[in-house]
């Protein structure tokens, strides 16, 4: 399907952003094809001359540059050439190369908003957990805090609004809204609803690889018994296991 037919408002576009940025936008709202495009473009854009940082978001990519080292117009031209080299929004779906298995506690103290999610969706609490465990969400983007993943896309039943009033969640909180989940790197106020908690830390500043997750990774959640979370928390990996798929 031509890109114009998919999103007449926001075709793939390159937009200068201040003196040291270029924003490449694949849509104004989240779509699977837009996210695929953003992830694929980000992977190739990292090799462009003059690009100092690549920050993929769910439907866009920010390229940072140092105008003292490389003229912004030159970086923009290279980014434009890359953008024009493919029909990024028509890229086929590709299987994940890696899958993370993450233990999660759904105990009452670790899932304070699970009853509210059950009420809004009309599902029993046990069914909410069962459905989440059956999903294989992908890491759509990493941001807001170092290493913090946005995961999805979930089925339409989980298209829940974020809270108007912010509430504090702890590090490791697994939260849900707008057909996505966020696994919080640090304690933070949020409008997302906490349905579980993991001991795994997406940001480990003292580790050789401080941000283990990558965009495109698949995630499988595994429920753990009440009380096991504390023991897993002695290790920043929190019992997480990486499976190489291809």
BELJO-V959020 format. One line per field, one symbol per residue. ss: DSSP state (H for helix, E for strand, L for the rest). burial: b if it has 9 or more other C-alpha atoms within 8 Angstrom, else e. A space follows every 50 residues. Layout:
ss: ???
burial: ???
This chain:
ss: LLHHHHLLLLLLEEEEELLLEEEEELLLLLLHHHHHHHHHHHHHHLLLLL EEEEEELLLEEEEEELLLLLLHHHHHHHHHHHHHLLLHHHLLLLLLLEEE EEEEELLHHHLLLHHHHHHHHLLLHHHHHHHHHHLLLEEEEELLLLLLEE EELLLHHHLLLLLLLLEEELLLEEEEELLEEEELLLLEEELLEEEEELLL LLLLLLLLLLLLLLLLLEEEEEEELLLHHHHHLLLLLLLLEEEELL
burial: eebeeebeebbbebebeeebbbbbbbbeebeebbbbbbbbbbeebbebeb bbebebbbbbbbbbbbbeebbbeebbebbbebbeeeebbebeeeebbbbb bbbbbbbeebbbbbeebbbeeebebeebbeeebeeebbbbbbbeebbbbb bbbbeeebbbebeeeeeebbbbbbbbbbbbbbbbbebbeebbbbbbbbbb bbbbeeeeebbebebbbbbbbbbbeeebbeebbebbbbbbeeeeee
